[in-house]
Amino acid sequence: AGAWLIGEDFADLFIGYAHYAVQMTESAQFRTLLIPEPWNIRCEYQLAEIEESAAARQLRRFITAEEGQNFLRAAGFLAVND
């Protein structure tokens, strides 16, 4: 999204998630940098199971289980117990 916005002249600067920083740094077209700690906010994401269905329970179990947590870590997020 950031590359497209900048490439189409909709933005001069884009602040995005760390999980796709590797892709952005591989492009010679863009300059990437980490936001210094004092200004780099830490977001806390929540999970709520609103719908009482087998599919919703299955998704919640997957996200909170080891495999789902590994996906989150690989994407640059902290896992539940990190």
C-alpha positions as a Markdown table, in Angstrom:
| # | Residue | x | y | z |
|---|---|---|---|---|
| 1 | Ala | 0.0 | 0.0 | 0.0 |
| 2 | Gly | 2.8 | 2.4 | 0.9 |
| 3 | Ala | 4.7 | 1.8 | -2.3 |
| 4 | Trp | 1.5 | 2.4 | -4.4 |
| 5 | Leu | 0.6 | 5.6 | -2.5 |
| 6 | Ile | 4.0 | 7.0 | -3.0 |
| 7 | Gly | 4.3 | 5.8 | -6.6 |
| 8 | Glu | 1.0 | 7.3 | -7.5 |
| 9 | Asp | 1.9 | 10.7 | -5.9 |
| 10 | Phe | -0.8 | 10.4 | -3.3 |
| 11 | Ala | 1.8 | 10.6 | -0.5 |
| 12 | Asp | 5.4 | 11.8 | 0.0 |
| 13 | Leu | 5.8 | 9.8 | 3.2 |
| 14 | Phe | 4.3 | 6.6 | 4.5 |
| 15 | Ile | 4.4 | 5.2 | 8.0 |
| 16 | Gly | 3.7 | 1.5 | 8.0 |
| 17 | Tyr | 4.1 | -1.8 | 9.8 |
| 18 | Ala | 7.5 | -3.4 | 10.2 |
| 19 | His | 6.3 | -6.7 | 8.7 |
| 20 | Tyr | 6.8 | -5.4 | 5.2 |
| 21 | Ala | 9.8 | -3.2 | 5.7 |
| 22 | Val | 12.0 | -5.9 | 4.1 |
| 23 | Gln | 10.1 | -5.6 | 0.9 |
| 24 | Met | 10.4 | -1.8 | 1.0 |
| 25 | Thr | 14.1 | -1.8 | 1.6 |
| 26 | Glu | 14.7 | -4.1 | -1.4 |
| 27 | Ser | 13.4 | -1.4 | -3.7 |
| 28 | Ala | 15.9 | 1.2 | -4.8 |
| 29 | Gln | 13.0 | 3.6 | -5.3 |
| 30 | Phe | 12.3 | 4.0 | -1.5 |
| 31 | Arg | 14.3 | 5.0 | 1.6 |
| 32 | Thr | 13.2 | 3.3 | 4.8 |
| 33 | Leu | 14.1 | 3.9 | 8.4 |
| 34 | Leu | 13.0 | 2.9 | 11.8 |
| 35 | Ile | 11.1 | 5.4 | 13.9 |
| 36 | Pro | 13.3 | 6.3 | 17.0 |
| 37 | Glu | 12.1 | 4.7 | 20.2 |
| 38 | Pro | 10.8 | 7.9 | 21.9 |
| 39 | Trp | 8.4 | 8.5 | 19.0 |
| 40 | Asn | 7.6 | 4.9 | 18.0 |
| 41 | Ile | 4.3 | 4.1 | 19.6 |
| 42 | Arg | 3.5 | 0.6 | 20.7 |
| 43 | Cys | 0.1 | -0.6 | 19.7 |
| 44 | Glu | -1.8 | -3.2 | 21.7 |
| 45 | Tyr | -4.1 | -5.3 | 19.6 |
| 46 | Gln | -7.1 | -7.2 | 21.1 |
| 47 | Leu | -9.0 | -10.3 | 20.1 |
| 48 | Ala | -12.7 | -10.6 | 20.9 |
| 49 | Glu | -14.9 | -13.5 | 19.9 |
| 50 | Ile | -18.2 | -11.8 | 19.2 |
| 51 | Glu | -20.0 | -14.5 | 17.3 |
| 52 | Glu | -20.7 | -17.7 | 19.1 |
| 53 | Ser | -20.1 | -20.2 | 16.2 |
| 54 | Ala | -17.8 | -23.1 | 15.6 |
| 55 | Ala | -16.0 | -21.2 | 12.9 |
| 56 | Ala | -15.3 | -18.2 | 15.2 |
| 57 | Arg | -14.1 | -20.6 | 18.0 |
| 58 | Gln | -11.8 | -22.4 | 15.5 |
| 59 | Leu | -10.3 | -19.1 | 14.3 |
| 60 | Arg | -9.7 | -17.9 | 17.9 |
| 61 | Arg | -8.1 | -21.2 | 18.8 |
| 62 | Phe | -5.8 | -21.0 | 15.7 |
| 63 | Ile | -4.8 | -17.4 | 16.4 |
| 64 | Thr | -4.0 | -18.1 | 20.1 |
| 65 | Ala | -2.3 | -21.5 | 19.5 |
| 66 | Glu | 1.4 | -21.9 | 18.7 |
| 67 | Glu | 1.0 | -21.9 | 14.9 |
| 68 | Gly | -1.0 | -18.7 | 14.9 |
| 69 | Gln | 1.4 | -17.0 | 17.3 |
| 70 | Asn | 4.3 | -18.0 | 15.0 |
| 71 | Phe | 2.6 | -16.4 | 12.1 |
| 72 | Leu | 2.2 | -13.2 | 14.1 |
| 73 | Arg | 5.9 | -13.2 | 15.1 |
| 74 | Ala | 6.9 | -13.8 | 11.5 |
| 75 | Ala | 4.9 | -10.7 | 10.5 |
| 76 | Gly | 6.7 | -8.6 | 13.1 |
| 77 | Phe | 4.1 | -8.6 | 15.8 |
| 78 | Leu | 4.6 | -9.6 | 19.4 |
| 79 | Ala | 2.9 | -12.8 | 20.3 |
| 80 | Val | 0.5 | -13.2 | 23.2 |
| 81 | Asn | 3.1 | -14.1 | 25.8 |
| 82 | Asp | 6.0 | -11.9 | 24.5 |
